[in-house]
């Protein structure tokens, strides 16, 4: 299949390229950018006039269940996501090589978004016994994680990091002290107190993060910090990076826009993990993205059934659908933060891929043709009917957001194209 994407503004954060040129694709790879190859005959032309042609989005935080894999891959393609890292808290947990093989084969059979699984760091994510890390890596896991579950025994975590460091595997951890977070459902502060909700203090993240960083210092492991949410957490990561530690970090796009005040009407769509925090925290997270302390912006895509959300706030399952709004919310963030578009796109393409060790997120000759074509000037209303994901829960329902995906190309295959 030969595809030509014509008349688009091509932006590639990896090379700092930004120009209106054509892109030519053959045999799943980009064969030319700019001048048309000799004797070129397209099987298909995509008109990108007025659109931006960017690398396919790389989302480092996607939760899927086996029964909805096809649905979530379709949602990813509709959102311009061509590579997604899957959390190990599937059903069953990804703690055996056979389960990883099965998940990857199923994902490949749909010929859509590339799926990169994280393996469980401990068996059943119980935090007691190490999983078969080496075998999971051989099966295709790109790193090892506890999802949102803590390892209470620091000795177990130390041994896991030591083992991972020996074989140059990365460890992905969401910092939260389980004892401090306990039954909390919202950021501990004035809002939670006024609403009568159990709070999760910032110290729950800070104490866990300090421990993780110190263990990374001792072991030399590549530590990826998942879903930073506090100003102090950003400062700790910034200092750790300055000292030369192999640390990367991400932030959920929700936390760059929303704060704890937004839960004021008890809307369970705002029940997230970690919780939405103060405006001070949000501003620090934004600054961390701008100065590069935070490497990647993620969707933290956690689709929930309606019955998990149509309950009181404190009883609702945490999480929100996000694959189909990641691009739009990143564009909105770039606009409000006055962040150059190239830099903003880099946080959901090239820099995200680099943090995960993936060969993705760039537009270059001979690179795999993973491409997102979107209209930055078009707006869409976010509503449940528009989501392809099995989860329809989003804190942005009713918003009009910029950036409509016109086409998504994955490995030279048109995985999604908007209706004319």
Beta strands, then each sheet from edge to edge (+ up, - down):
strand 1: 2-12
strand 2: 17-26
strand 3: 29-33
strand 4: 44-47
strand 5: 52-55
strand 6: 57-63
strand 7: 81-86
strand 8: 114-117
strand 9: 119-120
strand 10: 144-145
strand 11: 170-173
strand 12: 186-187
strand 13: 199-200
strand 14: 222-225
strand 15: 247-252
strand 16: 296-298
strand 17: 301-302
strand 18: 371-381
strand 19: 400-410
strand 20: 413-417
sheet 1: 3+ 2- 1+ 4+
sheet 2: 3+ 2- 1+ 5+ 18- 19+ 20-
sheet 3: 8+ 7+ 6+ 17+
sheet 4: 9+ 10+ 11+ 14+ 15+ 16+
sheet 5: 12+ 13+
end
